[in-house]
Amino acid sequence: MSNSSEYVPPKVWTWDAESGGRFANINKPTAGATHEKELPVGKHPLQLYSLGTPNGIKVTILLEELLSLGYEGAEYDAFLINIGEGAQFSSGFVDINPNSKIPALLDTSTDPSTRVFESGAILVYLAEKFGEFLPTDPSARAECMSWIFWQMGSAPYLGGGFGHFYAYAPEKYEYPINRYAMEVKRQLDLLDKNLDAREYICGEEYNISDIAIHSWYGTLVLNNAYGASEFLEVESYKNLGRWAKQITERPAYKRGSLVNRKPNSPEDKEILERHDASDIKL
């Protein structure tokens, strides 16, 4: 006999109510702009429209790494897109990213300007444009690209799956939390084993795969993301923790991870005040 409280999907799904939980007010089953609004444009070659989320900081960290190497063409204006208020559904933003997700980049140094969306695509575009942080050897490049694609495919399980049901859903449901926790721990174990014999994700050289993966998994291990450090026993992944801490000590990481965020300490404020390469919008 079936449980009368069990959900039975209808033959045709219809959107007749918000799903509840955090971010429910901006979720909808259709794409495209909801309102007309142009995006601001600054003075630098690269225009970044983003937010200080795991996906957003990937780009600003790479840009800060490029600026630290002296690439003037990597100077950028960083404009905050408040996704909680639905700014990603403006007509101007949708013109750059039809998928209405941050980050979105406009390279005005090309004619016509080049739009790039999806954080992984932006990392590859910038790495190729400046010839840095992406190996040129075919085998090494393949390894780097494999880990980037791994991150892009795996992070939805961490953020959209585990993070949602563990921290943001209106109620705690055992089945999805257990299902996603199992997968997240498998991913953490994979990274920990990979880093047992490697200093960085692909070997001895830091590249964009480290930037991409650290934004999600380094944050999870070091910063108690979703309040789940104890639940996931993140301290047990020693190699992953060593790698994560090592990257946070890079000056470019410290600068890039602050862009489009409010400073949390006097030290953060000092770092931003010294920053003269981009227009940071707080």
C-alpha positions, 0 to 999 in steps of 0.5 A, a space after each residue: 500500500 502506498 504512502 498517502 503523503 508520497 508526492 505523485 508527479 502530474 502528467 504535465 508539470 506546471 509552475 503555479 507556486 514558488 518552491 520555497 527556500 532561499 532564492 525562490 523569488 528569482 527562480 522561474 522556468 523561462 529564460 530572457 529579460 524581465 525588464 529593460 536596463 542597460 549595463 554600466 560601462 567603465 574605462 578599462 578593456 574588460 567589463 566584468 558583470 558579476 558577484 563575489 560568489 564561487 563562480 564570480 571570484 574565479 574570474 577576478 582571481 585570474 584577472 588579478 593574477 594577470 595584472 600581477 604579471 604586468 598585463 595592462 590589457 587585463 585591467 577591468 571594471 567590476 560591476 556588481 550584479 545583485 542576483 537577489 534582486 534579479 539584476 541578472 534578468 535585465 536586458 543589458 545583462 541578457 545581451 551578454 549572457 542569455 542564460 542570466 547567470 554571473 559572471 559575464 564578461 565583455 572584452 571591448 578591446 576587440 572589434 566588435 566587442 567579445 562577450 563571454 559567459 560561463 565561468 569556465 569559458 571566461 577562464 579559458 578565454 582569458 588564459 588563451 588571450 594572455 598566454 598564461 595559466 593554461 599549458 601549451 603542451 597538448 597532454 598538459 593542456 588536456 589534463 588542465 581542461 579535463 579538471 576544469 570540465 570536471 569542476 563545471 560538471 561537479 559543482 552543481 552537485 555541491 552547490 545546487 544539490 548539497 548546498 540547497 538541500 542542506 542549507 537553503 531548502 524550506 525543510 530538511 529532507 533526509 533522502 536528498 541530503 544523504 544522496 548529495 552528501 555522498 556525492 560531495 564526499 566522493 568528490 572531496 576524496 577524489 581531489 584529496 587523492 589527486 593532491 597526494 602526489 601533486 602540489 597543484 591540481 595538474 602537477 607542479 604548476 598553478 593554472 586555471 584548473 586550480 582557480 576554478 576548483 578552489 573557488 568551490 572546494 577550497 571554500 568548502 574546506 576552509 570556510 565552513 561553506 553551508 555550515 557543513 564542515 563538521 557534517 562532511 568531516 572536511 578536516 579529514 581531507 589533509 591534502 585538499 586542505 593543504 592545497 586550499 590554504 596554499 592558494 589563499 596565501 597568493 596575493 592575487 587570490 586575496 585581492 580577487 576574492 574581495 572584488 564585488 564583496 564588502 570588506 570584512 576586516 581592516 586588512 580587507 579594506 587596506 587591500 582594496 584601497 591599494 588596488 588601482 587596477 580596476 573600478 571595484 564596486 562595493 
